[in-house]
Amino acid sequence: MNGKLVRDRIPEIIRARGDRALTRVADDQEILGRLGDKLVEEAQEARDADREHQAEELADTLEVVYAIADEIGLAREDLEKIRADKAAGRGAFRARIIWLGNEETGE
């Protein structure tokens, strides 16, 4: 049984339903990989969600991003500063620009 990373209260919720959750705790060597897998899963769910559920799926994705930041010792405020600095220097995604490649300039 390979299992998957779940939110902290999921075993408690399963027990409240009268079932027995089989769990273990991820070790230091595997947690970032597990969080990476969870990030991909949540990002795909956010991408595929209808408008009604998209905010919830984005919040799930953000929760995983915060967990990864915590794991690598990065405060949320520092993560936000890095994001803001990149947006200031390279832009964000508001203009909806689709890059199609580069044209040869002959130089």
Secondary structure, 3 states (H helix, E strand, C coil): CCCCCCCCCHHHHHHHCCCCCCCCCCCCCCHHHHHHHHHHHHHHHHHHCCHHHHHHHHHHHHHHHHHHHHHCCCCHHHHHHHHHHHHHHHCCCCCCCCCCCCCCCCC
